[in-house]
């Protein structure tokens, strides 16, 4: 039977597809690697692949993704985005203010600069 003829039998095509599916299910890292480097199934390049190198490259990829995710998480904690995030996080001050300093700052507030009717301002 010639696979290069214009209409190979449906059984032959079915067998080929089943073989490819089975291979990809049994060896998902092989599929990942072939997709990454655009290597065709059962080609000469595919048959020359080394499973140890595939696994090492996959583990390197996983570590890279995890470290990038962690860096992203850490950088997003520090950034302020209006309307997003944990806005109820307690703000920490470098120094605790004394009662006198708090009163001084409070006395410096100019209520006349607030917009709207003073009777409508709710505290």
C-alpha positions in Angstrom: 0.0 0.0 0.0 1.4 3.4 -1.0 0.7 6.3 1.4 1.7 8.8 -1.3 -1.2 7.9 -3.6 -3.9 10.5 -3.9 -6.5 8.5 -1.8 -5.0 6.2 0.7 -7.6 4.0 2.5 -9.5 5.5 5.4 -8.2 2.7 7.6 -4.6 3.7 6.9 -5.3 7.4 7.7 -7.2 6.3 10.9 -4.2 4.2 12.0 -1.8 7.1 11.4 -4.0 9.5 13.4 -4.4 7.0 16.2 -0.6 6.5 16.4 0.0 10.3 16.5 -2.7 10.8 19.2 -1.3 8.0 21.3 2.2 9.3 21.1 1.2 12.8 22.1 -0.8 11.5 25.1 2.0 9.2 26.2 4.8 11.8 25.7 3.4 15.3 26.3 6.8 16.8 26.8 7.9 15.5 23.4 4.8 17.3 21.9 5.7 20.5 23.9 9.3 20.4 22.6 8.3 19.7 19.0 5.7 22.6 19.1 8.4 24.9 20.5 10.9 24.1 17.8 8.5 23.3 15.0 9.6 19.7 14.6 7.4 17.4 12.7 6.2 14.2 14.2 8.4 11.2 13.2 10.8 13.3 11.2 14.5 12.7 11.2 14.9 15.6 13.6 12.2 14.1 15.8 13.9 10.7 15.9 17.2 12.3 16.9 15.7 14.1 20.0 17.1 13.2 23.4 14.5 12.8 26.2 16.9 14.0 28.9 17.5 17.3 27.1 13.8 17.7 26.5 13.1 17.2 30.3 15.9 19.5 31.3 14.6 22.3 29.0 11.0 21.8 30.3 12.1 22.0 33.9 14.1 25.2 33.1 10.9 26.6 31.4 8.8 25.8 34.5 11.3 27.4 36.9 11.4 30.5 34.7 7.6 30.8 34.6 7.4 30.3 38.4 10.0 33.0 39.1 8.4 35.5 36.7 5.0 34.8 38.3 6.6 35.4 41.8 8.3 38.6 40.6 5.1 39.8 39.1 3.2 39.1 42.4 5.8 41.0 44.4 5.8 44.0 42.1 2.0 44.2 42.0 1.9 44.3 45.8 3.8 47.6 45.9 2.0 49.3 43.1 -1.1 51.4 43.6 -3.8 51.1 41.0 -6.9 53.1 41.6 -9.9 50.8 41.9 -7.8 47.7 42.2 -6.1 45.7 44.9 -6.2 45.5 48.6 -7.0 49.1 49.5 -7.6 48.2 53.1 -4.0 47.5 53.8 -2.9 49.3 56.9 -0.5 52.1 56.0 2.7 52.0 58.0 4.5 55.2 59.0 8.2 55.3 59.6 7.7 57.1 62.9 4.8 57.3 65.2 3.6 60.9 65.6 3.2 62.4 69.0 -0.2 63.8 70.1 1.2 67.3 69.7 2.3 66.6 66.1 -1.1 65.1 65.3 -2.8 68.2 66.7 -0.5 70.5 64.8 -1.2 68.8 61.5 -5.0 68.8 62.2 -4.9 72.5 63.0 -3.3 73.2 59.6 -6.2 71.8 57.7 -8.1 74.6 55.9 -11.8 73.6 55.9 -12.6 76.6 53.7 -10.8 74.9 50.8 -13.1 72.0 50.8 -15.7 72.0 48.0 -19.4 72.0 48.7 -21.6 73.1 51.5 -20.0 72.7 55.0 -23.3 71.4 56.3 -23.2 68.5 53.8 -19.7 67.4 54.8 -20.0 64.2 56.7 -17.2 62.9 58.9 
